[in-house]
Amino acid sequence: QVQLVESGGGLVQTGGSLRLSCVGSGRTFNNYAMAWFRQAPGKEREFVATISWSGGTTDYAGSVKGRFTISRDNAKNTMYLQMNSLKPQDTAVYFCAADEHYITPFTIPRRVAYWGQGTQVTVSS
């Protein structure tokens, strides 16, 4: 049993930064791979970034590579997404996800085991 809660979303101007957090609970949290997905109105949920359970492996969608950084602190049961140089195209609800298996950029969202409720990120132009 894993529960995930996101926070840190908000309104920011183009070029600004936000830091999202995802706090997990559950005895096996440290053994779960985690990822961030996002969903804009009228669009399908899309992959943003992923991190292995140990934090040793990460990957990013091409649209955010170089601007976003994913990290985790297992001692605090928390995953982060540092978002810099934000663009209006980044506007979406951002979801925290977790799974016993590594989440790849090609993982179908409906196959991911656990999800948070999402946090809104709005980038104004």
Buried (B, 14 or more C-beta within 10 A) or exposed (E): EBEBBBBBBEEBEEEBEBEBBBBBEBEEBEEBBBBBBBBBEEEEBBBBBBBBBEBEEBBBBEBBEEBBBBEBEBEEBBBBBBBBEBBEEBBBBBBBBBBEEBBEBEBEBEEBEBBBEBBEBBBEE
